[in-house]
């Protein structure tokens, strides 16, 4: 990843606090209950005085596109953390997380999250809608089912949003889902891209 800039202005205290919460909980395994407990504990990060804000990660003109900023991801530690910056009104396609568990915490702004499960039963279109969430600052969604699929949207038409994402490994590839002519959702494989690396892996 030598071509990825190391320019993310995140305070090491906030980042270290996020890593400490994740690592303490992972010592207890990766069951759904552990992930839920981790999700609950991570909420406090959104209310720290040093919590990053959407407009603080670059010049205002740079928030015109969706961007992913890696905080920590090392082989063998069992998780990765990144910040995702959402321009006004931006929406992702339906996508999975390559079988990884995950947590997404809103730090600034508000996101709508539509959750689905992969469904291979006869007559299904391939996805079953589970629920729709609206997450504001300090709200977080968690998932542990490898069949989990979702799409997210910044609810503001004028302001950017920022979210913290914790995954049970390095999310390097994933599937997006679009309906074919028969209305059945078909996967397309994508490789992830990073916009910066915070250089906090050793904190």
Residue pairs with C-beta under 8 A, 6 or more apart in sequence:
1 194
1 197
4 70
4 194
4 195
4 196
4 197
5 195
5 196
5 197
6 196
6 197
6 198
6 199
7 196
8 57
8 69
8 71
8 83
8 196
8 197
8 198
8 199
9 52
9 56
9 57
10 52
10 69
10 71
10 83
10 198
10 200
11 50
11 52
12 200
12 203
13 50
14 45
14 48
14 50
14 51
14 52
15 71
15 72
15 81
15 198
15 200
15 203
16 200
16 203
17 45
17 48
18 42
18 45
18 71
18 81
18 164
18 166
19 71
19 72
19 81
19 200
19 203
21 38
21 41
21 42
21 45
22 38
22 42
22 79
22 81
22 166
23 77
23 79
25 34
25 35
25 37
25 38
25 41
26 34
26 38
26 78
26 79
28 34
28 37
30 78
30 101
30 144
30 168
31 144
32 144
35 101
35 103
35 142
35 144
36 142
38 103
38 142
38 166
39 103
39 105
39 140
39 141
39 142
42 103
42 105
42 140
42 164
42 166
43 105
43 138
43 139
43 140
45 51
45 105
45 107
45 164
46 105
46 106
46 107
46 137
46 138
47 137
47 138
51 107
51 108
52 83
52 107
52 108
52 162
53 107
53 108
53 162
54 63
54 85
54 86
54 107
54 108
54 109
54 159
54 160
54 161
54 162
55 63
55 108
55 160
57 63
57 67
57 69
57 83
57 85
57 162
58 85
63 85
63 87
63 160
64 87
65 87
65 90
66 84
66 85
66 86
66 87
66 90
66 92
67 84
67 85
67 195
67 196
68 82
68 83
68 84
68 85
68 192
68 193
68 194
68 195
69 82
69 83
69 84
69 85
69 194
69 195
69 196
69 197
69 198
70 80
70 81
70 82
70 194
70 196
70 197
70 198
71 81
71 82
71 83
71 198
71 200
72 79
72 80
72 81
72 198
72 200
72 201
72 203
73 80
73 81
73 82
73 170
73 201
74 201
75 170
78 168
78 169
79 166
79 167
79 168
79 169
80 166
80 167
80 169
80 170
80 171
81 164
81 165
81 166
81 167
82 164
82 165
82 194
83 107
83 162
83 163
83 164
83 165
84 104
84 162
84 163
84 165
85 160
85 161
85 162
86 109
86 111
86 152
86 154
86 160
86 161
86 162
86 163
87 154
87 160
88 154
88 156
88 157
88 158
88 159
88 160
89 153
89 154
89 156
89 157
90 153
90 154
91 151
91 152
91 153
91 154
92 151
92 152
92 153
93 151
93 176
93 177
93 178
94 116
94 127
94 149
94 150
94 151
94 176
94 177
94 178
94 185
95 149
95 150
95 151
95 174
95 175
95 176
95 177
95 190
96 118
96 147
96 148
96 149
96 174
96 175
96 177
96 187
97 143
97 148
97 167
97 171
97 174
98 171
98 172
98 173
98 174
98 175
99 146
100 146
100 167
100 168
100 169
100 171
101 142
101 143
101 144
101 167
101 168
102 142
102 143
102 148
102 165
102 166
102 167
102 168
102 171
103 140
103 141
103 142
103 143
103 164
103 165
103 166
104 111
104 113
104 135
104 140
104 141
104 152
104 163
104 164
104 165
104 166
105 138
105 139
105 140
105 163
105 164
105 165
105 166
106 135
106 136
106 137
106 138
106 139
106 140
106 161
106 162
106 163
107 137
107 162
107 163
107 164
108 137
108 160
108 161
108 162
109 137
109 154
109 155
109 156
109 159
109 160
109 161
109 162
110 134
110 135
110 136
110 137
110 154
110 155
110 156
110 161
111 134
111 135
111 152
111 153
111 154
111 155
111 161
111 163
112 132
112 133
112 134
112 135
112 152
112 153
112 155
113 132
113 133
113 134
113 135
113 141
113 150
113 151
113 152
114 129
114 132
114 133
114 150
114 151
114 152
115 129
115 130
115 131
115 132
115 133
115 141
115 143
115 148
115 149
115 150
116 127
116 128
116 129
116 130
116 148
116 149
116 150
117 127
117 128
117 130
117 145
117 147
117 148
117 149
118 126
118 127
118 128
118 147
118 149
119 125
119 126
119 127
119 128
119 147
120 126
124 184
125 179
125 183
125 184
125 185
126 177
126 184
126 185
126 186
127 149
127 177
127 185
133 139
133 141
134 155
135 141
141 150
143 150
149 177
154 160
154 161
155 161
171 192
172 191
172 192
173 189
173 190
173 191
173 192
174 189
174 190
174 192
175 187
175 188
175 189
175 190
176 187
176 188
176 190
177 185
177 186
177 187
177 188
178 185
178 186
178 188
179 185
179 186
180 186
